[in-house]
Amino acid sequence: MDDFSLITSIAIALGLAAVGGFAARLLRLSPIVGYLAAGLVISPATPGYSADSAAIQQLANIGVIFLMFGVGLHFNLSDLLSVRAIAIPGAIIQVCAATAVGTGIGLAFGLPWREALVLGLAISIASTVILIRTLEDRGLMGTIHARVVIGWLIAQDIITVIVLAVLPTLQPGENGAFWQDLALALGRAALFVVIMLVVGARLLPLLLSVVARTGSRELFVLAFVAAALGIAASAAAFGLSIALGAFIAGVAVSETETSHQVAADVVPLRDAFAVLFFVSVGILLDPDVVRANKPLFLAILLSVLFVNAAIAFVTAAIFPFSGRTALVVGAGLAQLGEFTFIVGSEGMREGLMTEETYAIILAVAAISIVVNPLAFRTLDPIEAVLRRLGPIWRFVDRQGEIPEPRLPRSGHVVIVGYGRVGELTGHALSQLGIPFAVIEINLERARALNAAGIPTIWGDAGTREVLERTGIEHARAVVITVPGESSAFVATAAARALNPAVPILVRARTGGEIRPLCELGANEVIVPEYEGGLEIMRQTLVYLGFDAQEALHLSNAVRDIHYQAEAFDHPI
């Protein structure tokens, strides 16, 4: 008789994961919480059906490969470099401090030093996926705070890759050979990275482009999946983890001209197998183990929710950024996620961590994912308390060494964002002798503008204090040119709250943003895509022999129809 236990386990696991993920979203939680709960339902630790955990664990390894492959594929070095002054040193300090705290907790509860160290490493790493979802829900994406904390987690990702390379050297053996083993492991990792990024970056583009010319999507998907799995598996030959190999494979593919299509095609594979990975993690959750080790569980939980957050906040406060940025970094790092699971599972595979300790880490991670959005709701009260502690807040809220600009106090225009669009407006105002002040989120650009004699304030235009410094209460107009949706929305609402009468002109990415921006207080919303199309239409009519004034009249009529249709009862 045929054995369908594997198919049955996978079907039930995915079905329960779908239900759990849907329920989690209804509760405004991360779907990962639902996937973990699904694994717990079918684990041996709970009554009822028990899935074939060994088989699901094997498939979960593919989930790890695709998760790490996706991380490498979307690895954006420019995002990290834009905030490198705080993100790189900040992440290194924070990971080291959090690892030391976690290791100390492990040693205090009698864990061997190797296991205590892996515990510390596992709980020092936050989840980029969960952070981005929370930032989006709170409307913070596109702000300087989001850029800093995302860059911080990208630096953490790099540190995690190094940790995965080093873990095998921690295996019990002769203590005297540790440093030699560590040097050997780092050497093997460096050799593997060089081979993959030098040789692989040359061969993979050739392979994928040849396959792409066949026009067969099936062959294309098969080619990059085989490449990802092959490179991940080849990492084992260098004594490295498959997670590290998959990350390097993703980085290698990201440099190819076909990377965008690979990114689009890998999403369904990544999502399906990643769900199985999180379900497999849930299977390892054991409430009995947590109850039997309640003091250790509570110590780790408090460390993640409060000590990690405090370490991140204090570390960020060392650097000359706003106090709000330090608070967002602290809240964003008070959670654990997929990399914690990967580091813990790799430690268990290497014999460095017991299943009991891993189960406790998993339980802590699950709770931190649930409560992390609540941490962001405490930012305003915490900031209010810190503001009452004058000297402390002034130290935390340092804005960098920017020369104090001589700002106009009335009858001026406030320009938010001085990229290509903002610069054109500023140039026209200069020619007409109309004073203006600039708010620029890029620190280096703000310094350069001040040096060039353009009065500029560095900061986030969604922050009341930054807008007040521009004298917005007495401004003639506000022009918001920032391309990010969230930044434009937040800046529009904040500007309207501070000056109910000032005309506000906003650049929008799409027509769908016209109505919400008008509802927030914008008087004029300009969509570059529309304006470009209207100009092409007008020029076409002129070349076809129509009178220039007639073409302009028709262009204006079409503009009014388009904008008013998007804004409904909000005339533009």
C-alpha positions in Angstrom: 0.0 0.0 0.0 1.3 3.5 -1.0 2.6 5.7 1.9 1.2 9.2 1.6 2.4 10.4 5.0 4.8 13.0 3.5 2.1 14.5 1.2 -0.4 14.4 4.0 2.0 16.2 6.4 2.8 18.9 3.8 -0.8 19.4 2.9 -1.9 19.7 6.5 1.1 22.0 7.3 0.4 24.4 4.5 -3.3 24.3 5.1 -3.0 25.2 8.7 -0.3 27.8 7.9 -2.7 29.5 5.5 -5.4 29.6 8.2 -2.9 30.8 10.8 -1.4 33.4 8.6 -4.9 34.7 7.7 -5.9 34.9 11.3 -2.7 36.7 12.2 -3.3 39.3 9.6 -6.9 39.9 10.8 -5.3 40.5 14.3 -2.8 42.9 12.6 0.1 40.6 13.5 2.9 39.2 11.3 1.8 36.1 9.3 4.9 34.4 10.8 3.0 34.2 14.1 0.3 32.2 12.3 2.9 29.9 10.7 4.6 29.2 14.0 1.2 28.5 15.6 0.4 26.0 12.7 3.6 24.2 13.5 2.8 24.0 17.1 -0.6 22.5 16.4 0.9 19.6 14.5 3.9 19.1 16.7 4.5 16.1 18.9 4.3 18.5 21.9 0.5 19.1 21.4 -2.3 16.5 21.3 -3.9 15.4 18.1 -2.2 14.9 14.7 1.6 14.8 14.6 3.2 15.6 11.2 6.2 13.8 9.8 8.6 16.3 11.3 11.7 14.8 9.8 10.4 15.2 6.3 9.2 18.7 6.9 12.6 19.6 8.4 14.3 18.5 5.2 11.9 20.6 3.1 12.5 23.5 5.6 16.2 23.4 4.6 15.1 24.4 1.1 13.1 27.2 2.7 16.3 28.4 4.4 18.1 28.3 1.0 15.4 30.4 -0.7 15.1 32.8 2.2 18.9 33.5 2.2 18.9 33.5 -1.6 16.2 36.2 -1.5 18.2 38.2 1.0 21.3 38.1 -1.2 19.3 38.9 -4.3 17.8 42.0 -2.7 20.9 43.0 -0.8 21.3 46.7 -1.4 24.7 48.0 -0.6 23.7 51.6 -1.5 21.0 51.6 1.2 23.7 50.7 3.8 26.3 53.1 2.5 23.8 56.1 2.6 23.7 55.7 6.4 27.1 53.9 6.9 28.3 56.5 9.5 25.7 55.2 12.0 24.5 51.8 10.7 27.9 49.9 10.4 29.6 50.9 13.7 26.2 50.9 15.5 25.3 47.4 14.4 28.7 46.1 15.4 28.5 47.7 18.8 24.9 46.6 19.4 25.5 43.0 18.2 28.6 42.6 20.4 26.8 44.1 23.5 23.6 42.0 23.0 25.7 38.9 22.4 27.6 39.5 25.6 24.4 40.0 27.6 22.9 36.8 26.0 26.0 34.8 26.7 26.0 36.1 30.3 22.4 34.9 30.8 23.3 31.5 29.4 26.3 31.1 31.6 24.3 32.3 34.7 21.9 29.5 34.0 24.6 26.8 33.7 24.8 26.5 29.9 28.2 25.4 28.5 30.1 28.4 27.1 29.7 27.4 23.5 26.0 27.0 23.9 25.8 30.3 25.8 27.7 32.1 23.0 25.4 30.7 20.3 22.4 31.8 22.4 23.9 35.3 22.7 24.5 35.5 18.9 21.0 34.2 18.1 19.2 36.8 20.3 21.3 39.7 19.1 19.8 39.7 15.6 16.5 41.3 14.6 14.3 40.6 11.6 14.3 42.9 8.6 11.1 41.4 7.3 9.1 42.1 10.5 10.7 45.5 10.9 9.8 46.7 7.4 6.2 45.4 7.9 5.9 47.4 11.2 7.5 50.5 9.6 4.9 50.4 6.8 2.0 50.0 9.2 3.3 53.0 11.2 3.8 55.1 8.1 7.5 55.5 8.7 8.9 54.1 5.5 10.9 56.7 3.6 11.8 58.7 6.7 15.4 59.1 7.9 14.5 56.9 10.9 13.5 54.1 8.6 16.6 54.5 6.4 18.9 54.3 9.5 17.2 51.2 11.1 17.0 49.3 7.8 20.7 50.1 7.1 21.4 48.9 10.6 19.7 45.6 9.9 21.5 45.2 6.6 24.8 45.5 8.5 23.4 42.9 10.9 22.7 40.6 7.9 26.4 40.9 7.0 27.4 40.1 10.5 25.1 37.1 10.5 26.7 35.8 7.3 30.1 35.9 9.1 28.6 34.2 12.2 27.3 31.3 10.0 30.8 30.9 8.6 32.3 30.8 12.1 29.8 28.5 13.8 31.5 25.2 12.7 34.7 26.3 14.5 32.9 26.3 17.8 32.4 22.5 17.8 33.8 20.8 20.9 37.4 19.7 20.4 40.8 20.7 21.4 40.6 24.2 22.9 44.0 25.0 21.8 43.0 24.6 18.1 40.2 27.2 18.3 42.0 30.1 16.8 43.5 28.0 14.1 40.1 26.6 13.3 38.6 30.1 13.3 41.3 31.4 10.9 40.8 28.3 8.7 37.0 28.8 8.6 37.3 32.5 7.7 39.8 31.6 5.0 37.5 29.0 3.6 34.6 31.5 3.7 36.7 34.1 1.9 37.8 31.7 -0.7 34.3 30.6 -1.3 33.0 34.2 -1.6 35.8 35.1 -4.0 35.1 32.1 -6.2 31.4 32.7 -6.3 31.6 36.4 -6.8 34.4 36.3 -9.4 33.8 33.1 -11.2 30.1 32.8 -10.4 29.4 36.4 -11.4 30.8 35.6 -14.8 29.3 32.2 -15.4 25.8 32.8 -14.0 25.0 35.8 -16.2 26.1 33.8 -19.2 24.1 30.8 -18.2 20.9 32.7 -17.4 21.1 34.9 -20.5 21.5 31.9 -22.7 18.5 30.2 -21.1 16.5 33.4 -21.3 17.0 33.6 -25.1 15.1 30.3 -25.4 11.9 32.2 -24.3 11.0 29.4 -22.0 10.1 30.6 -18.5 10.1 27.0 -17.3 13.7 26.5 -18.3 14.7 29.9 -16.8 13.1 29.1 -13.5 14.8 25.6 -13.5 18.2 27.2 -14.3 18.3 29.7 -11.4 16.8 27.2 -9.0 19.4 24.7 -9.9 22.1 27.4 -9.6 20.8 28.5 -6.2 20.6 24.9 -4.8 23.9 23.9 -6.3 25.8 26.9 -4.9 24.2 26.4 -1.5 25.1 22.8 -1.5 28.7 23.5 -2.7 29.2 25.6 0.4 29.3 22.3 2.4 32.5 21.4 0.5 34.2 24.4 2.1 32.9 23.5 5.5 30.3 26.3 5.4 26.5 26.3 6.0 24.0 26.1 3.2 22.5 29.4 4.4 25.8 31.2 3.7 26.0 29.5 0.3 22.5 30.6 -0.6 23.2 34.2 0.4 26.3 34.3 -1.8 24.3 32.8 -4.7 21.7 35.5 -4.4 24.4 38.2 -4.3 26.0 36.7 -7.5 22.7 36.6 -9.3 21.8 40.2 -8.2 24.6 41.5 -10.4 23.2 39.9 -13.6 20.9 41.7 -16.2 18.3 39.0 -15.5 18.2 39.6 -11.8 14.8 41.4 -11.9 13.1 38.4 -13.6 14.8 36.0 -11.1 13.5 38.2 -8.2 10.0 38.0 -9.6 10.1 34.2 -10.2 11.7 33.3 -6.9 9.0 34.9 -4.8 6.4 32.1 -5.0 9.1 29.5 -4.4 10.6 31.4 -1.5 7.2 32.1 0.0 6.0 28.4 -0.2 9.2 26.9 1.2 9.7 29.7 3.7 6.3 28.9 5.1 7.4 25.3 5.6 10.5 26.6 7.3 8.5 28.6 9.8 6.1 25.7 10.3 9.1 23.5 11.1 10.2 26.0 13.6 6.7 25.9 15.2 6.9 22.1 15.4 10.0 22.4 17.6 8.1 24.7 20.0 7.5 22.8 23.2 5.4 24.5 25.9 6.5 21.8 28.4 10.2 22.8 27.9 9.3 26.5 28.4 7.4 25.7 31.6 10.3 23.6 32.9 12.8 26.4 32.2 10.6 29.4 33.0 13.4 31.5 34.7 15.7 31.1 31.6 12.8 31.8 29.3 11.8 35.0 31.2 15.4 36.2 31.4 15.9 35.8 27.6 12.5 37.4 26.9 13.2 40.5 29.0 16.6 40.8 27.5 15.2 40.8 23.9 12.3 43.2 24.7 14.0 45.6 27.0 17.8 45.1 27.2 18.3 44.8 23.4 16.1 47.9 22.9 18.1 49.8 25.4 21.4 48.8 23.9 20.3 49.8 20.4 18.9 53.1 21.7 22.0 54.1 23.6 24.3 53.0 20.7 22.3 55.1 18.2 22.3 58.0 20.6 26.1 58.1 20.5 25.9 59.2 16.9 24.8 62.8 15.8 21.3 61.9 14.6 17.9 62.9 16.0 16.5 61.5 19.2 13.6 60.1 17.3 15.9 58.1 15.1 17.5 56.6 18.2 14.0 55.7 19.6 13.0 54.0 16.3 16.2 52.0 16.2 15.6 50.9 19.8 12.0 49.8 19.1 12.9 48.2 15.8 15.5 45.9 17.3 13.3 44.7 20.2 12.3 41.5 18.3 13.8 38.4 16.8 13.0 36.7 13.5 14.2 34.5 10.6 17.9 34.9 11.2 17.6 34.0 14.8 15.9 30.8 13.7 18.7 30.1 11.1 21.5 30.8 13.6 19.8 28.6 16.2 19.1 25.8 13.8 22.7 25.9 12.5 24.0 25.8 16.1 21.8 22.8 16.8 23.0 21.1 13.6 26.6 21.7 14.6 25.9 20.2 18.1 26.4 23.5 19.8 22.9 24.0 21.1 20.4 21.6 22.7 16.8 21.3 21.5 15.6 22.6 24.8 17.5 25.9 24.5 16.5 26.2 20.9 12.8 25.7 21.9 13.1 28.5 24.4 14.6 30.9 21.8 11.8 30.0 19.5 9.2 30.8 22.1 10.9 34.1 22.9 11.0 35.0 19.1 7.3 34.2 18.7 6.3 36.5 21.5 8.7 39.3 20.4 7.1 39.2 16.9 3.6 39.6 18.5 4.5 42.5 20.8 7.0 44.5 18.7 4.3 46.7 17.1 3.4 47.7 20.6 6.9 49.0 21.2 6.4 51.7 18.5 3.3 52.9 20.2 5.4 53.8 23.3 7.7 56.1 21.3 5.7 59.3 21.9 5.4 58.8 25.7 9.1 57.9 26.0 10.1 61.0 23.9 7.9 63.2 26.1 9.6 61.9 29.2 13.1 62.3 27.7 12.3 65.9 26.6 11.6 66.8 30.3 15.2 65.6 31.0 16.7 68.6 29.3 20.5 67.8 29.2 19.9 64.1 28.4 17.5 64.9 25.5 19.8 67.6 24.1 22.6 65.0 24.0 20.4 62.3 22.4 18.9 64.8 19.9 22.1 66.0 18.3 21.5 66.7 14.6 25.1 66.7 13.3 27.6 69.5 12.8 25.7 71.6 10.3 26.4 75.3 10.2 23.3 77.2 11.5 21.7 78.7 8.4 20.3 82.2 8.2 16.7 81.4 7.5 14.1 83.8 6.2 11.4 84.4 8.8 8.4 85.5 6.7 7.2 85.8 3.1 9.3 82.9 2.1 8.8 79.5 0.4 9.6 76.2 2.2 11.0 73.5 -0.2 11.0 70.0 1.2 13.6 67.9 -0.7 16.2 69.5 -2.9 16.7 66.9 -5.6 16.2 67.7 -9.3 12.6 68.8 -8.8 13.2 70.9 -5.7 16.4 72.5 -7.3 14.4 73.7 -10.3 11.9 75.5 -8.0 14.7 76.9 -5.9 16.6 78.2 -9.0 13.4 80.0 -10.2 12.8 81.6 -6.8 16.4 82.8 -6.7 16.0 84.4 -10.1 12.9 86.2 -9.0 14.4 87.3 -5.7 11.9 85.3 -3.5 13.5 84.0 -0.3 13.2 80.3 0.4 14.4 77.7 3.0 15.1 74.0 2.3 14.5 70.9 4.3 16.8 68.1 3.2 17.0 64.6 4.6 20.4 63.8 3.1 23.0 65.1 5.7 25.9 65.5 3.2 23.7 67.4 0.7 22.4 69.6 3.5 25.9 70.6 4.4 26.8 71.3 0.8 23.7 73.4 0.3 24.5 75.5 3.3 28.1 75.9 2.2 26.7 77.2 -1.2 24.6 79.8 0.6 21.2 78.0 0.3 19.6 78.1 3.8 19.0 74.4 4.6 17.9 72.4 7.6 18.8 68.8 7.8 16.0 66.5 9.1 12.7 64.8 8.5 10.0 67.2 7.3 7.4 65.1 9.1 8.8 66.3 12.4 7.1 69.3 13.9 10.4 70.7 15.3 12.1 70.7 11.9 9.2 72.4 10.2 8.9 75.0 12.9 12.6 75.9 12.4 11.8 77.0 8.8 9.3 79.6 10.1 6.5 77.7 8.3 3.9 79.7 10.3 4.8 82.8 8.2 5.7 81.1 4.9 4.1 82.1 1.6 4.0 78.6 0.3 5.2 75.0 0.9 6.6 72.9 -1.9 7.0 69.2 -1.2 9.1 67.4 -3.8 10.2 64.2 -1.9 9.5 61.1 -4.0 8.6 58.7 -1.2 4.9 58.2 -0.7 5.0 58.0 3.1 7.4 61.1 3.4 5.1 63.2 1.2 2.0 62.2 3.2 3.6 62.9 6.6 5.1 66.2 5.5 1.8 67.4 4.0 -0.2 66.6 7.2 2.5 68.2 9.5 2.7 71.4 7.4 -1.0 71.8 7.3 -1.3 71.3 11.0 1.3 74.1 11.6 -0.1 76.6 9.1 -3.8 76.0 8.2 -3.7 78.8 5.5 -0.4 78.3 3.6 -0.7 76.9 0.0 0.9 73.4 -0.2 2.1 72.0 -3.5 3.0 68.3 -3.5 4.7 66.0 -5.9 2.9 62.6 -6.2 4.1 59.3 -7.6 0.7 58.2 -9.1 -2.7 59.6 -9.7 -4.0 57.4 -6.9 -2.2 59.6 -4.3 -4.0 62.8 -5.4 -7.2 62.4 -3.3 -5.5 61.3 0.0 -2.9 64.2 -0.3 -5.8 66.7 -0.9 -7.5 65.2 2.2 -4.3 65.8 4.2 -4.3 69.5 3.2 -2.5 69.8 -0.2 -3.8 72.6 -2.5 -2.0 71.4 -5.6 -0.9 67.8 -6.4 1.4 67.3 -9.4 1.9 63.9 -10.9 5.1 63.9 -13.1 3.8 60.9 -15.1 0.7 62.9 -16.1 2.7 66.1 -16.8 5.1 64.2 -19.1 2.3 62.6 -21.0 0.5 66.0 -21.4 3.6 67.7 -22.7 4.2 64.9 -25.3 0.6 65.2 -26.4 1.0 69.0 -26.8 4.2 68.7 -28.7 2.7 66.0 -31.0 -0.3 68.3 -31.8 2.1 71.2 -32.7 4.1 69.0 -35.0 0.9 67.8 -36.6 0.2 71.4 -37.6 -2.2 72.5 -34.8 -1.9 76.1 -33.5 0.4 76.2 -30.4 -2.2 78.0 -28.3 -5.0 75.6 -29.3 -2.7 72.6 -28.4 -2.0 74.3 -25.0 -5.7 74.9 -24.4 -6.5 71.2 -25.1 -3.6 70.1 -22.9 -5.0 72.2 -20.0 -8.5 70.8 -20.5 -7.2 67.2 -20.4 -5.1 68.0 -17.3 -8.2 69.3 -15.5 -10.2 66.2 -16.4 -7.5 63.8 -15.3 -6.7 65.6 -12.0 -10.3 66.2 -11.0 -11.3 62.6 -11.8 -8.7 61.4 -9.4 -9.5 64.0 -6.7 -13.3 63.6 -7.0 -14.7 66.4 -5.0 -11.3 67.9 -4.1 -10.6 70.4 -7.0 -6.9 70.7 -7.9 
